[in-house]
Amino acid sequence: MNSATATINPPSSSTHQVPKSAIKTTVNPWLMPALVATLSITLVVSVGIGALRITPYEIGLIIAKSFGYSVDVDSTKEAILLAIRLPRVCLAVLVGAGLAISGAAIQGLFRNPLADPGLIGISSGASLAAVMMIVLEVKFFQTLTGVLGIYALSVVAFVGACATAFFVYRIARMAGKDVITTMLLTGIAINALSGALTGIMTYLATDEQLRNITFWSLGSLGGASWASVLGILPFTIAALVGIPRLAKSLNLLALGESQASMLGVNLKGIKRQVIIFSTMAVGTSVAVAGIIGFVGLVIPHLIRMGAGSDHRRVLTGSALGGAIVLTLADSLARTIVAPAELPIGILTALIGTPVFLWILFRERRRAGV
């Protein structure tokens, strides 16, 4: 009998164990420490580079002064670091980590390495809501803008993401069960519908509105502030804490829904939690940064090369990897064509596409196809 198709006997106790056949055991023990070290270096480099260079020593002095220590620092560099670069880097870390860990969780839920949060309509729902607010000059949106100011668009985009995810989840419930196949097909349909409605809004938009739509849809962290960081912080932290707690269940789900159910997995609960946490992370990310592609799709693939298929490592590694990649991408976006700024969505697509193709060709060679 082939080991890949060996039968799994349900355990006798209620505390389920993950069968070793469900997890690739060959892992790199240095991967997680390397990711943590790389993220630390990336943070220091990212806050230091720009039109005005700030050395690591100066960064340390400025941070020390912010904690009350009496040190002599350059007031201009202090203002740039604390008011511009540090909130932008923090936002890149949160957005990158949230997108990547959500992508890994969605791939585990659908048992499909090509899945990403956009597959169930989260990104398209947020995009449609934002475009509608930009184009439609209705009283509700005008009142909302008067109350929330520059944050109104972010709030509307987040609500759109949540509404779309809830709609997809409710449709996918058939006879009291959440059918993953139905959820997938519903997500595809909602994506198509959202794309069509967004196209109509774009057709009706004025030249100024088109520029706003284009800028938002390409993705950017240029509007980062401590207010936007604090705005998405609780949602992203909830996802970063909650999703890794589902790792063992996602490992069992890799065996199939029937096998996972026999091994004690609450299928309804895990599906609901993955959708909720992913919507929180991706919805807030899209709300503050626009559409940023490939992070949730490519990063989990790269992490699996060193961490195996155990979600206990893949989820945490994806969060660290996503934070690293998006922070580096944002650093390039604001320096590569300085003094102008390249939309970060363009940069992630330019980098992510060849990397993803390389992964596909690599897997084909390994499979002998």
Secondary structure, 3 states (H helix, E strand, C coil): CCHHHCCCCCCCCCCCCCCHHHCCCCCCCCHHHHHHHHHHHHHHHHHHCCCCCCCHHHHHHHHHHHCCCCCCCCHHHHHHHHHHHHHHHHHHHHHHHHHHHHHHHHHHHHCCCCCCHHHHCHHHHHHHHHHHHHHCCCHHHHHHHHHHHHHHHHHHHHHHHHHHHHHHHHHHEECCEECHHHHHHHHHHHHHHHHHHHHHHHHHCCHHHHHHHHHHHHCCCCCCCHHHHHHHHHHHHHHHHHCHHHHHHHHHHCCCHHHHHHCCCCHHHHHHHHHHHHHHHHHHHHHHHCCCCCHHHHHHHHHHHHHCCCHHHHHHHHHHHHHHHHHHHHHHHHHCCCCCCCCHHHHHHHHHHHHHHHHHHHHHHHHCC
